[in-house]
Amino acid sequence: QVQLAESGGGLVQAGGSLRLTCAASGHTFSSFVVGWFRQAPGKEREFVAGINRDGGRTSYADSVKGRFTISRDNTKNLLYLQMNSLKPEDTAVYYCAAAWFGTNWTASGIDYWGKGTLITVSS
């Protein structure tokens, strides 16, 4: 098993930037495909960004491509999400997620979740 803990959430103005961090403990971090999901009020949890085990490949939702960048540091057991040009519609609870196996980036494919951190983007 692995434990995941997000940090870096908060309030930011539209057009601003924010960096989320996910710290992992337990099993070897590099064993997992990891990523970020988010859930806005009244909406289903949706995929935001994912990254493979060695950090060589990434995947993004169409709504965030060109604005968000996912990265990982396996030597520090850390996952990051750099969010630029933030929009009010980015407001949501953001969750760090990990999977043992290759995933199609649906919530049902995730094995471990963090508790979530709230991002509020004001206009």
C-alpha positions, 0 to 999 in steps of 0.5 A: 500500500501507499499513503498519499497527502496533497498540499498547496491548495488555497485561493488564487486569482484568475490568471494566477498560478499555483503548484500542488504537491503530493507526498507519498509514503509506504510502498516504493513510489516509482512502482506506481502510475500517478496522477491528479483528479478533481471534483467540482461541486455538482460534478463527477470526479474527473481526470486532470493529468497523469504521468508514467512510472519514470516520468517520461510520458504524460497525459492531460485532460483537454480542459487543462492542456497547455496550462497545467504541467505534471511532474514527479521526483521519484528520489523524493517520493513527490508528485507535482501539478503546476497550474498556470493561467487558472480559470474560475472553472478550475475551482475544485477539490484536487486529489492525488491518485496512484495505480499499480497498473496501466490505467485508462485514467478513469476513477475506477482504475485508481487504487489509492487516493489522497484526501484532497485539497481545495483550489478556489479560483476567484474572478 
